[in-house]
Structure formats: structure tokens, C-alpha cells
Amino acid sequence: MAAEIHKMTLSLPKFEMFEEGSQIRKSSKSIKSTIVEGFGRRRYKREFIKFLTYALSSCDETVDHLYTLYETKSLNDKESYKYFCEECDHLGRMISNFIKSVDSGHRT
């Protein structure tokens, strides 16, 4: 999804490339990176969950940037907006389930 969002931002108006475009690229790429960083700390349950929670927050932040882009008409393709929001929602549910799984079944 991060790669798709990156590609989408390349078609934003020039003034958005360095404002909201930059922010949504960072937040969407942060989701994956934060999960990877947390996985590196998986031996420590609290640390692992903390990083998964940060990833979930980055997912929420990405949705907020999508909303701003859509509301300001910088992203004027309703289908793209809906697609990315649905993908973020799906990813957010997956991360939430992962957090529950780690919380209930984690062994140190």
C-alpha cells in the first residue's frame, strides 16, 4: 500500500507534493517500518505491542491525510479515495488482530 500511495502522490498538484503529499508518504511508509522494528523487539512483549500500536496510529494518520487531500480536492478521484480508505481500514483491522494475538499468546 505504501508504494501505491507514493505513486498516487506523484499526480497531486505541485503545491501538495511537499505538504500533504510528503506527510502521507511518510505515514504510509511508517506503518511497515514500525511493524518491522517492533518485530525486531518481539522478545519483549510490551515493546512489541508498543510498536504495533505505533503502526496502527500511522495507519490512522494515513487515513486522515487521505481525508484532507480529498476534502481539499487535491485528490479528486473518489474511487482512489475509497480504495485507499478501505485498504487502510483492512490493514488497521489486521494490525489490531495482530496486537490481540501478541497480547494473548506471547511467550518471553
N, CA and C atoms as a LAMMPS dump frame, in Angstrom:
ITEM: TIMESTEP
0
ITEM: NUMBER OF ATOMS
324
ITEM: BOX BOUNDS ff ff ff
-5.0000000000000000e+02 5.0000000000000000e+02
-5.0000000000000000e+02 5.0000000000000000e+02
-5.0000000000000000e+02 5.0000000000000000e+02
ITEM: ATOMS id mol type element x y z
1 1 1 N 0.817 -1.18 0
2 1 2 C 0 0 0
3 1 3 C 0.868 1.255 0
4 2 1 N 1.97 1.225 0.709
5 2 2 C 2.844 2.404 0.763
6 2 3 C 3.325 2.778 -0.639
7 3 1 N 3.665 1.774 -1.434
8 3 2 C 4.124 2.045 -2.802
9 3 3 C 3 2.625 -3.651
10 4 1 N 1.785 2.128 -3.466
11 4 2 C 0.643 2.656 -4.218
12 4 3 C 0.345 4.102 -3.824
13 5 1 N 0.414 4.394 -2.539
14 5 2 C 0.176 5.766 -2.081
15 5 3 C 1.275 6.681 -2.599
16 6 1 N 2.507 6.209 -2.565
17 6 2 C 3.614 7.012 -3.096
18 6 3 C 3.34 7.366 -4.557
19 7 1 N 2.95 6.37 -5.335
20 7 2 C 2.661 6.591 -6.755
21 7 3 C 1.505 7.577 -6.928
22 8 1 N 0.448 7.437 -6.111
23 8 2 C -0.7 8.34 -6.183
24 8 3 C -0.279 9.777 -5.919
25 9 1 N 0.644 9.981 -4.972
26 9 2 C 1.028 11.349 -4.622
27 9 3 C 1.791 12.044 -5.746
28 10 1 N 2.345 11.27 -6.649
29 10 2 C 3.084 11.877 -7.76
30 10 3 C 2.167 12.626 -8.728
31 11 1 N 0.867 12.344 -8.651
32 11 2 C -0.083 13.049 -9.516
33 11 3 C -0.818 14.18 -8.795
34 12 1 N -0.436 14.457 -7.549
35 12 2 C -1.055 15.567 -6.81
36 12 3 C -0.589 16.901 -7.388
37 13 1 N -1.358 17.967 -7.136
38 13 2 C -0.89 19.294 -7.555
39 13 3 C 0.482 19.589 -6.951
40 14 1 N 1.282 20.36 -7.65
41 14 2 C 2.667 20.624 -7.21
42 14 3 C 2.751 21.126 -5.774
43 15 1 N 1.865 22.027 -5.387
44 15 2 C 1.945 22.585 -4.034
45 15 3 C 1.702 21.526 -2.967
46 16 1 N 0.991 20.443 -3.308
47 16 2 C 0.735 19.383 -2.342
48 16 3 C 1.873 18.365 -2.273
49 17 1 N 2.716 18.338 -3.269
50 17 2 C 3.811 17.368 -3.286
51 17 3 C 4.685 17.485 -2.04
52 18 1 N 4.861 18.683 -1.547
53 18 2 C 5.766 18.909 -0.415
54 18 3 C 5.018 19.218 0.872
55 19 1 N 3.714 19.236 0.817
56 19 2 C 2.92 19.472 2.02
57 19 3 C 2.234 18.164 2.419
58 20 1 N 0.991 18.039 2.088
59 20 2 C 0.226 16.848 2.46
60 20 3 C 0.772 15.595 1.773
61 21 1 N 1.265 15.742 0.559
62 21 2 C 1.844 14.597 -0.164
63 21 3 C 3.016 13.997 0.585
64 22 1 N 3.873 14.847 1.085
65 22 2 C 5.026 14.379 1.853
66 22 3 C 4.581 13.687 3.139
67 23 1 N 3.581 14.249 3.8
68 23 2 C 3.102 13.683 5.067
69 23 3 C 2.471 12.306 4.876
70 24 1 N 1.672 12.157 3.809
71 24 2 C 1.019 10.859 3.602
72 24 3 C 2.033 9.814 3.153
73 25 1 N 3.049 10.223 2.423
74 25 2 C 4.103 9.268 2.054
75 25 3 C 4.811 8.776 3.31
76 26 1 N 5.133 9.689 4.21
77 26 2 C 5.823 9.315 5.452
78 26 3 C 4.965 8.408 6.327
79 27 1 N 3.689 8.769 6.515
80 27 2 C 2.841 7.976 7.411
81 27 3 C 2.574 6.582 6.845
82 28 1 N 2.363 6.478 5.537
83 28 2 C 2.077 5.159 4.953
84 28 3 C 3.315 4.262 4.982
85 29 1 N 4.486 4.84 4.759
86 29 2 C 5.715 4.047 4.807
87 29 3 C 6.078 3.679 6.24
88 30 1 N 5.664 4.501 7.18
89 30 2 C 5.955 4.258 8.581
90 30 3 C 5.235 3.022 9.113
91 31 1 N 4.085 2.696 8.546
92 31 2 C 3.315 1.536 9.017
93 31 3 C 4.186 0.285 8.943
94 32 1 N 4.702 0.028 7.766
95 32 2 C 5.513 -1.175 7.547
96 32 3 C 6.803 -1.129 8.362
97 33 1 N 7.471 0 8.329
98 33 2 C 8.754 0.123 9.029
99 33 3 C 8.603 -0.075 10.529
100 34 1 N 7.521 0.426 11.084
101 34 2 C 7.302 0.315 12.52
102 34 3 C 6.967 -1.117 12.915
103 35 1 N 6.227 -1.821 12.065
104 35 2 C 5.954 -3.237 12.335
105 35 3 C 7.268 -4.022 12.329
106 36 1 N 8.105 -3.735 11.355
107 36 2 C 9.402 -4.425 11.266
108 36 3 C 10.252 -4.122 12.5
109 37 1 N 10.275 -2.869 12.914
110 37 2 C 11.056 -2.503 14.098
111 37 3 C 10.516 -3.21 15.34
112 38 1 N 9.194 -3.255 15.465
113 38 2 C 8.597 -3.958 16.602
114 38 3 C 8.908 -5.441 16.581
115 39 1 N 8.885 -6.025 15.39
116 39 2 C 9.196 -7.447 15.275
117 39 3 C 10.615 -7.724 15.751
118 40 1 N 11.508 -6.784 15.515
119 40 2 C 12.874 -6.937 15.995
120 40 3 C 12.962 -6.936 17.514
121 41 1 N 11.924 -6.442 18.163
122 41 2 C 11.884 -6.42 19.631
123 41 3 C 10.867 -7.426 20.173
124 42 1 N 10.477 -8.391 19.371
125 42 2 C 9.409 -9.314 19.731
126 42 3 C 9.672 -10.101 21.006
127 43 1 N 10.914 -10.178 21.392
128 43 2 C 11.243 -10.903 22.631
129 43 3 C 10.622 -10.209 23.848
130 44 1 N 10.378 -8.918 23.721
131 44 2 C 9.826 -8.119 24.815
132 44 3 C 8.4 -7.719 24.465
133 45 1 N 7.45 -8.405 25.061
134 45 2 C 6.037 -8.255 24.727
135 45 3 C 5.576 -6.805 24.712
136 46 1 N 5.87 -6.063 25.753
137 46 2 C 5.405 -4.669 25.831
138 46 3 C 5.982 -3.81 24.709
139 47 1 N 7.251 -4.022 24.409
140 47 2 C 7.898 -3.274 23.318
141 47 3 C 7.249 -3.62 21.984
142 48 1 N 7.021 -4.893 21.757
143 48 2 C 6.415 -5.356 20.512
144 48 3 C 5.043 -4.711 20.338
145 49 1 N 4.211 -4.765 21.369
146 49 2 C 2.869 -4.186 21.306
147 49 3 C 2.935 -2.677 21.124
148 50 1 N 3.891 -2.043 21.778
149 50 2 C 4.033 -0.592 21.631
150 50 3 C 4.285 -0.219 20.17
151 51 1 N 5.17 -0.938 19.516
152 51 2 C 5.471 -0.625 18.126
153 51 3 C 4.319 -0.979 17.196
154 52 1 N 3.61 -2.052 17.491
155 52 2 C 2.424 -2.371 16.69
156 52 3 C 1.356 -1.288 16.852
157 53 1 N 1.249 -0.739 18.054
158 53 2 C 0.307 0.354 18.297
159 53 3 C 0.73 1.61 17.529
160 54 1 N 2.023 1.875 17.474
161 54 2 C 2.515 2.997 16.664
162 54 3 C 2.173 2.783 15.192
163 55 1 N 2.303 1.551 14.712
164 55 2 C 1.969 1.248 13.318
165 55 3 C 0.485 1.501 13.057
166 56 1 N -0.355 1.1 14.005
167 56 2 C -1.787 1.345 13.882
168 56 3 C -2.074 2.845 13.851
169 57 1 N -1.362 3.6 14.666
170 57 2 C -1.52 5.059 14.671
171 57 3 C -1.103 5.664 13.339
172 58 1 N -0.038 5.148 12.73
173 58 2 C 0.391 5.634 11.422
174 58 3 C -0.653 5.319 10.355
175 59 1 N -1.323 4.197 10.503
176 59 2 C -2.403 3.834 9.588
177 59 3 C -3.553 4.848 9.714
178 60 1 N -3.907 5.183 10.94
179 60 2 C -4.943 6.186 11.18
180 60 3 C -4.523 7.549 10.632
181 61 1 N -3.26 7.885 10.813
182 61 2 C -2.744 9.154 10.299
183 61 3 C -2.847 9.191 8.772
184 62 1 N -2.564 8.072 8.128
185 62 2 C -2.659 7.992 6.676
186 62 3 C -4.086 8.265 6.21
187 63 1 N -5.062 7.719 6.913
188 63 2 C -6.469 7.966 6.583
189 63 3 C -6.791 9.45 6.735
190 64 1 N -6.277 10.067 7.777
191 64 2 C -6.508 11.492 7.978
192 64 3 C -5.932 12.311 6.816
193 65 1 N -4.742 11.957 6.358
194 65 2 C -4.154 12.675 5.219
195 65 3 C -4.971 12.441 3.948
196 66 1 N -5.466 11.226 3.763
197 66 2 C -6.335 10.949 2.616
198 66 3 C -7.572 11.833 2.658
199 67 1 N -8.162 11.921 3.839
200 67 2 C -9.362 12.753 4.011
201 67 3 C -9.061 14.208 3.669
202 68 1 N -7.953 14.707 4.163
203 68 2 C -7.59 16.109 3.884
204 68 3 C -7.382 16.321 2.396
205 69 1 N -6.672 15.416 1.75
206 69 2 C -6.444 15.535 0.308
207 69 3 C -7.761 15.503 -0.463
208 70 1 N -8.67 14.634 -0.043
209 70 2 C -9.954 14.526 -0.733
210 70 3 C -10.812 15.767 -0.488
211 71 1 N -10.876 16.221 0.739
212 71 2 C -11.698 17.381 1.079
213 71 3 C -11.193 18.673 0.421
214 72 1 N -9.89 18.777 0.237
215 72 2 C -9.329 19.97 -0.407
216 72 3 C -9.302 19.828 -1.929
217 73 1 N -9.814 18.693 -2.416
218 73 2 C -9.891 18.395 -3.847
219 73 3 C -8.52 18.236 -4.509
220 74 1 N -7.498 18.037 -3.713
221 74 2 C -6.181 17.725 -4.277
222 74 3 C -6.173 16.288 -4.787
223 75 1 N -6.935 15.426 -4.124
224 75 2 C -7.195 14.073 -4.599
225 75 3 C -8.662 14.076 -5.001
226 76 1 N -8.912 14.236 -6.286
227 76 2 C -10.298 14.406 -6.727
228 76 3 C -10.891 13.136 -7.333
229 77 1 N -10.2 12.027 -7.197
230 77 2 C -10.7 10.753 -7.682
231 77 3 C -11.352 10.007 -6.52
232 78 1 N -12.69 10.006 -6.501
233 78 2 C -13.424 9.394 -5.395
234 78 3 C -13.125 7.904 -5.268
235 79 1 N -12.949 7.229 -6.386
236 79 2 C -12.653 5.791 -6.344
237 79 3 C -11.299 5.517 -5.678
238 80 1 N -10.299 6.321 -5.999
239 80 2 C -8.986 6.172 -5.355
240 80 3 C -9.094 6.435 -3.863
241 81 1 N -9.813 7.483 -3.518
242 81 2 C -10.009 7.822 -2.109
243 81 3 C -10.651 6.655 -1.368
244 82 1 N -11.742 6.117 -1.921
245 82 2 C -12.429 4.993 -1.287
246 82 3 C -11.526 3.771 -1.209
247 83 1 N -10.802 3.496 -2.275
248 83 2 C -9.913 2.338 -2.309
249 83 3 C -8.866 2.427 -1.194
250 84 1 N -8.186 3.568 -1.093
251 84 2 C -7.142 3.706 -0.083
252 84 3 C -7.715 3.685 1.334
253 85 1 N -8.882 4.284 1.525
254 85 2 C -9.507 4.239 2.854
255 85 3 C -9.868 2.809 3.233
256 86 1 N -10.395 2.047 2.284
257 86 2 C -10.741 0.651 2.548
258 86 3 C -9.488 -0.179 2.838
259 87 1 N -8.425 0.069 2.092
260 87 2 C -7.173 -0.646 2.326
261 87 3 C -6.614 -0.328 3.715
262 88 1 N -6.666 0.935 4.098
263 88 2 C -6.195 1.327 5.432
264 88 3 C -7.066 0.712 6.517
265 89 1 N -8.362 0.671 6.29
266 89 2 C -9.269 0.058 7.263
267 89 3 C -8.944 -1.426 7.422
268 90 1 N -8.753 -2.097 6.304
269 90 2 C -8.406 -3.524 6.339
270 90 3 C -7.073 -3.743 7.062
271 91 1 N -6.086 -2.94 6.709
272 91 2 C -4.777 -3.053 7.346
273 91 3 C -4.867 -2.76 8.839
274 92 1 N -5.641 -1.758 9.214
275 92 2 C -5.824 -1.424 10.626
276 92 3 C -6.436 -2.573 11.41
277 93 1 N -7.427 -3.262 10.792
278 93 2 C -8.025 -4.424 11.457
279 93 3 C -7.015 -5.554 11.604
280 94 1 N -6.185 -5.739 10.588
281 94 2 C -5.156 -6.776 10.661
282 94 3 C -4.152 -6.472 11.778
283 95 1 N -3.73 -5.222 11.88
284 95 2 C -2.783 -4.844 12.933
285 95 3 C -3.427 -5.013 14.306
286 96 1 N -4.694 -4.614 14.435
287 96 2 C -5.404 -4.775 15.716
288 96 3 C -5.484 -6.237 16.123
289 97 1 N -5.78 -7.095 15.162
290 97 2 C -5.83 -8.526 15.457
291 97 3 C -4.45 -9.066 15.821
292 98 1 N -3.44 -8.54 15.181
293 98 2 C -2.069 -8.946 15.494
294 98 3 C -1.717 -8.543 16.926
295 99 1 N -2.11 -7.335 17.312
296 99 2 C -1.865 -6.866 18.68
297 99 3 C -2.549 -7.798 19.68
298 100 1 N -3.803 -8.151 19.405
299 100 2 C -4.534 -9.06 20.304
300 100 3 C -3.845 -10.415 20.393
301 101 1 N -3.373 -10.887 19.265
302 101 2 C -2.694 -12.184 19.232
303 101 3 C -1.403 -12.153 20.044
304 102 1 N -0.626 -11.114 19.866
305 102 2 C 0.624 -10.987 20.619
306 102 3 C 0.311 -10.86 22.109
307 103 1 N -0.707 -10.073 22.426
308 103 2 C -1.056 -9.848 23.834
309 103 3 C -1.505 -11.145 24.519
310 104 1 N -2.253 -11.951 23.812
311 104 2 C -2.8 -13.147 24.446
312 104 3 C -1.885 -14.378 24.349
313 105 1 N -1.01 -14.415 23.362
314 105 2 C -0.232 -15.625 23.168
315 105 3 C 1.254 -15.459 23.186
316 106 1 N 1.717 -14.304 23.539
317 106 2 C 3.143 -14.024 23.5
318 106 3 C 3.879 -14.764 24.599
319 107 1 N 5.011 -15.346 24.23
320 107 2 C 5.867 -16.02 25.223
321 107 3 C 7.215 -15.301 25.256
322 108 1 N 7.727 -15.098 26.432
323 108 2 C 9.046 -14.463 26.562
324 108 3 C 10.122 -15.486 26.802
